[in-house]
Amino acid sequence: MQKLPSVAFHTLGCKLNFSETSALARHLEQEGFVQKNFEEEADYYVINTCSVTDNADKECRQLVRRIQRRSPASAVVITGCYAQLKPNEIASIPGVDLVLGAAAKFELATHLQALKKGDETKICSCDIDTVESFNASWSVHHRTRTFLKVQDGCDYNCSFCTIPMARGKSRSDKIVNVLENVKEIANAGSKEIILTGVNLGDFGENGENFFQLITALEKETTIPRYRISSIEPNLLTDDIIKFVASSQRFMPHFHIPLQSGSDRILGLMRRRYKRKLYADRVNLIKALMPHASIGVDVIVGFPGEKEIDFQETYSFLESLPITYLHVFTYSERDNTLAATMQDSVTHATRQARNKKLRQLSYLKQEHFNAQFSGTIRPVLFEKEEKTSMMEGYTDNYIRVKTPYKKEWINQIMDWKI
């Protein structure tokens, strides 16, 4: 009997990448490939890359070297955002056999079947402006929580960001398709779906929009828990906030990028809001849902960020009833407007500002958690950890850890915090 080809995946970056890797793996299994763990020997290794991380090139090279040491006869494929942005740079890495851009990655099976180890490195890329198709993807690594991609690409032109160049114009799935995918996910046993996209609030084509999507999911599906992943403040409408406040399925948890608390820096970043709009969104959420968790993305060390701008950001975040921060240290990206700006902030200053905001985040999270000590909230418990513990998240995204009990996995239980 002929041996089936095997493939192993490794994903770098965001939850969107993880959902796409899962979709690619499922498709390859349908095409007769056997999926292996990345640490095992496989015929093909596929690395799905990110363009946001500082050291995408370094990570790629390290992974390729690991593969070559373990399995020198195996073929190595690099795909994802970094592959779209810098295909020639990736192709020059010793040991890489194939580079697949934004559109070609969804034809992975065809490319693998035609790939021969030892041939000259092949690049399958395209002009990102020609990418118009939407490919639905969702993760299946954890049966409890599933990341479902409903939107891709971005039409915004923030001065620091390469994502539009890596993923193309904004495009979305149809609501009817999302509902069908949710049914399949529910049948697989998932209890929670996190809606994801590059610019999630921009969901919708041909008259559809994000509010219509979440309304349909509330009415027409059986999944008990939904979360909205990162959504731009200018697209987080009052209607969406009021809907979540009254919903039985959508969790009181928001993640809203801020990037800077200085209106001057927001202008240099080409963001589509000012701090007042951001504060209004946060205050409305807390007025309707005092128990809601609110996460914030913020960038420190953007070109031209003076100490007064950083202090303005710090004070603004300190004053808001937010829960936690995801702090990013600015790093230059080729072909972005920000990379050409003057008044670069020293790396030492960038790191110092990052540390201050991470400390603030810790204090905010501790304060939020303390408010619910002794209260009872619903927790969805997840898989066993290596420490014989299990964990889960409350509806408002407080992490709970407890000794492992098999019968609690994938169960929503009222839990005293």
Residue pairs with C-beta under 8 A, 6 or more apart in sequence:
4 32
4 33
4 34
5 32
5 33
5 34
5 43
5 44
5 112
6 33
6 34
6 35
6 36
6 41
6 42
6 43
6 44
7 25
7 28
7 33
7 34
7 35
7 36
7 42
7 43
7 44
7 45
7 46
7 112
8 35
8 36
8 37
8 38
8 40
8 42
8 44
8 45
8 46
9 21
9 24
9 25
9 35
9 38
9 45
9 46
9 47
9 48
10 38
10 45
10 46
10 47
10 48
10 63
11 17
11 18
11 21
11 47
11 48
12 47
12 48
12 49
12 50
12 53
12 56
12 59
12 80
12 82
13 48
13 49
13 50
13 51
13 52
13 53
13 80
13 81
14 50
14 52
15 139
15 147
15 194
15 196
15 229
16 137
16 147
16 149
16 152
16 196
16 197
16 198
17 48
17 49
17 50
17 80
17 81
18 139
18 141
18 147
19 137
19 138
19 139
19 147
19 148
19 149
19 196
20 48
20 105
20 135
20 137
20 149
21 46
21 48
21 139
22 137
22 138
22 139
22 140
22 141
23 135
23 136
23 137
23 138
24 46
24 48
24 105
24 106
24 108
25 35
26 140
27 108
27 109
28 35
28 108
28 109
28 112
29 35
31 109
31 113
33 44
33 109
33 112
36 42
38 45
41 70
41 71
41 74
42 71
42 74
43 74
43 75
44 74
44 75
44 76
44 77
44 112
44 115
45 67
45 71
45 74
45 75
45 76
45 77
46 77
46 78
46 79
46 108
47 60
47 63
47 64
47 76
47 77
47 78
47 79
47 80
48 79
48 80
48 105
49 56
49 59
49 60
49 78
49 79
49 80
49 81
49 82
49 83
49 90
50 56
50 80
50 81
50 82
51 80
51 81
51 82
51 84
51 85
51 162
51 163
51 166
51 333
52 81
52 162
52 163
53 59
54 329
54 331
56 82
57 82
57 86
57 89
57 90
60 78
60 82
60 90
60 93
60 96
61 93
64 76
64 93
64 94
64 95
64 96
65 95
67 74
67 76
67 95
68 76
68 94
68 95
73 117
74 117
75 97
75 98
75 112
75 115
75 116
75 117
76 95
76 96
76 97
76 98
77 96
77 97
77 98
77 99
77 100
77 108
77 111
77 112
77 115
78 90
78 93
78 96
78 98
78 99
78 100
79 99
79 100
79 101
79 104
79 105
79 108
80 105
81 102
81 162
81 163
81 166
81 167
82 90
82 166
83 90
83 99
83 100
83 101
83 105
83 125
84 101
84 102
84 125
84 128
84 165
84 166
84 167
85 162
85 165
85 166
85 334
86 334
87 99
87 101
87 123
87 125
88 123
90 96
90 99
91 99
91 121
91 123
96 121
97 115
97 117
97 119
97 121
97 122
98 111
98 115
98 121
98 122
98 123
98 124
99 121
99 122
99 123
99 124
99 125
100 107
100 108
100 111
100 124
100 125
101 123
101 124
101 125
101 126
101 128
102 125
102 126
102 128
102 131
102 166
102 167
102 168
103 126
103 130
103 131
103 133
104 111
104 124
104 125
104 126
106 133
106 135
111 124
115 122
128 164
128 165
128 166
128 167
128 168
129 168
129 169
131 153
131 167
131 168
131 169
132 168
132 169
132 171
133 171
134 152
134 171
134 172
134 173
135 152
136 148
136 149
136 150
136 173
136 177
136 178
136 181
137 148
137 149
138 146
138 147
138 148
138 149
138 181
138 185
138 193
139 146
139 147
140 146
140 188
142 382
142 383
143 188
143 189
143 190
143 383
143 410
144 190
144 191
144 192
144 380
144 381
144 382
144 383
144 409
144 410
145 190
145 191
145 192
145 193
145 194
145 380
145 382
146 185
146 188
146 190
146 192
146 193
146 194
147 193
147 194
147 196
147 229
148 178
148 181
148 182
148 185
148 193
148 194
148 195
148 196
149 173
149 196
149 197
150 172
150 173
150 178
150 195
150 196
150 197
150 200
150 203
150 213
151 170
151 171
151 172
151 173
151 196
151 197
151 198
151 199
151 200
151 202
151 203
152 167
152 168
152 170
152 171
152 172
152 197
152 198
153 164
153 167
153 168
153 169
153 170
153 171
153 198
153 199
154 161
154 163
154 164
154 167
154 169
154 170
154 198
154 199
154 202
155 164
155 169
155 170
155 199
155 202
156 164
156 199
156 232
156 270
156 272
157 164
157 270
158 259
158 269
158 270
158 271
159 268
159 269
159 270
159 336
159 337
159 338
159 341
160 269
160 299
160 302
160 330
160 333
160 336
160 338
161 333
161 336
162 333
162 334
162 335
162 336
163 198
165 335
167 198
170 198
170 199
170 202
171 205
172 197
172 202
172 203
172 204
172 205
172 208
173 181
174 205
174 206
174 208
175 208
175 212
175 213
175 216
178 213
178 216
178 217
179 216
179 217
179 220
179 221
182 193
182 217
182 221
182 223
183 221
185 193
185 223
186 221
186 222
186 223
189 410
190 223
191 223
191 224
191 225
191 380
191 410
191 412
192 223
192 224
192 225
192 226
192 227
192 251
192 380
193 223
193 225
193 226
193 227
194 226
194 227
194 228
194 229
195 213
195 214
195 226
195 227
195 228
195 229
196 229
197 203
197 229
199 232
199 235
200 210
200 228
200 229
200 230
200 231
200 235
201 210
201 231
201 232
201 234
201 235
201 236
201 240
202 210
202 232
202 235
203 209
203 210
203 213
204 210
204 212
204 213
210 235
210 240
211 237
211 239
211 240
211 243
214 226
214 228
214 240
214 243
214 244
214 247
214 250
215 243
217 223
217 226
217 249
218 226
218 243
218 247
218 248
218 249
218 250
221 249
223 249
224 249
224 412
225 249
225 251
225 380
225 395
225 412
226 249
226 250
226 251
227 250
227 251
227 253
228 240
228 244
228 250
228 253
228 254
228 255
229 255
230 255
230 256
230 257
230 297
231 240
231 254
231 255
231 256
232 256
232 257
232 272
232 273
233 256
233 257
233 258
233 273
233 277
233 278
233 281
234 272
234 273
234 277
236 254
236 256
236 281
238 284
241 281
241 284
241 285
241 288
242 288
243 250
244 250
244 251
244 252
244 254
244 289
245 252
245 288
245 289
251 395
251 396
251 397
252 289
252 291
252 292
252 293
252 395
252 396
253 292
253 293
253 294
253 295
253 395
253 396
253 397
254 285
254 292
254 293
254 294
254 295
255 294
255 295
255 296
255 297
255 326
256 278
256 281
256 282
256 294
256 295
256 296
256 297
257 296
257 297
258 275
258 278
258 296
258 297
258 298
258 317
259 265
259 266
259 269
259 271
259 297
259 298
259 299
260 266
260 269
260 271
260 298
260 299
260 302
260 305
260 309
260 313
261 275
261 298
261 312
261 313
261 314
261 315
261 316
261 317
262 275
262 305
262 309
262 310
262 312
262 313
263 274
263 275
264 309
265 302
265 304
265 305
265 309
265 313
266 273
266 274
266 275
268 302
268 303
268 304
268 338
268 341
269 299
269 302
269 338
270 337
275 316
279 316
279 320
282 294
282 320
282 321
282 322
283 321
285 292
285 294
286 292
286 294
286 321
291 372
291 396
292 396
293 323
293 324
293 368
293 396
293 397
293 398
294 320
294 321
294 322
294 323
295 322
295 323
295 324
295 325
295 326
295 397
296 317
296 320
296 322
296 324
296 325
296 326
297 325
297 326
297 328
298 313
298 317
298 325
298 326
298 327
298 328
298 357
299 328
299 329
299 330
300 310
300 313
300 327
300 328
300 329
300 330
300 350
300 353
300 354
300 357
301 329
301 330
301 345
301 347
301 349
301 350
301 353
301 354
302 330
302 338
302 345
303 330
303 338
303 341
303 342
303 343
303 344
303 345
304 341
304 342
304 343
304 345
305 330
305 345
310 353
313 357
314 356
314 357
314 360
317 325
317 357
317 360
318 360
322 364
323 364
323 365
323 368
323 397
324 361
324 364
324 365
324 368
325 357
325 358
325 360
325 361
325 364
327 354
327 357
327 358
327 361
328 354
329 350
329 351
329 353
329 354
330 338
330 345
330 350
332 338
332 339
333 339
368 398
369 398
369 417
372 394
372 396
372 398
372 417
373 417
374 416
374 417
375 416
375 417
376 414
376 415
376 416
376 417
377 394
377 395
377 396
377 398
377 414
377 415
377 417
378 394
378 395
378 412
378 413
378 414
378 415
379 392
379 393
379 394
379 400
379 412
379 413
379 414
379 415
380 392
380 393
380 410
380 411
380 412
381 390
381 391
381 392
381 400
381 402
381 408
381 409
381 410
381 411
381 413
382 390
382 391
382 392
382 409
382 410
383 390
383 409
384 390
384 404
384 406
384 409
385 391
385 404
388 403
388 404
389 401
389 402
389 403
389 404
390 401
390 402
390 403
390 404
390 405
390 408
390 409
391 399
391 400
391 401
391 402
392 399
392 400
392 415
393 399
393 400
394 400
394 415
394 417
398 417
400 415
400 417
